[in-house]
């Protein structure tokens, strides 16, 4: 991104692969869990993350507890790259499918592009092999019907 770093945090629902929360920040923090989730956390939620400093912080634990008091936290084991395969897959897909993440766009352009990708394509249209090759919103509707 022209002008410095821009960090994207996402929260994925592993049941249907939907991005249920996401946020940008100019620093590495816990922005996606600050109340801007797209859906309320369900009872029994397990929040899994890597061992990044933002997820180990007191501020994150408090934000998570405030947003969902019954949440159970889970972290990757040291050296276990497969523990975060779904999140890593999302970021790989985003970088491969979304043009304009080459470091030459402004923060505003990147924010717009990611918004359009997540909200109008990834959750609503993009087929996911883990959920019978349908989009997360379609998968959820199929389970309700």
QUILIN-V816885 format. One line per field, one symbol per residue. phi: phi as a letter, one per 30 degrees, with the letter a starting at -180 (. if undefined). psi: psi as a letter, one per 20 degrees, with the letter a starting at -180 (. if undefined). A space follows every 10 residues. Layout:
phi: ???
psi: ???
//
This chain:
phi: .djkdbcccb cccddbiddc aaacadbdbc edccjcddbd ddeiecccbd cdeddddded eddddddaec dccbbdddic dddcedddde dddeddccdj cciccdeddd edddeddddc cedcbddbdd bihbdedded ddddd
psi: ppjaqppppq pqoigjjqoi qqqqqjroal hikkjjqiqq qqqjppopra kqhhiiqggg gggghhhnhj qpqpqqqpjn hihkhgghgg hggghhioqj kjjiqrgggg gggggggghi fghhgppphi lklrqghggg hhhh.
//
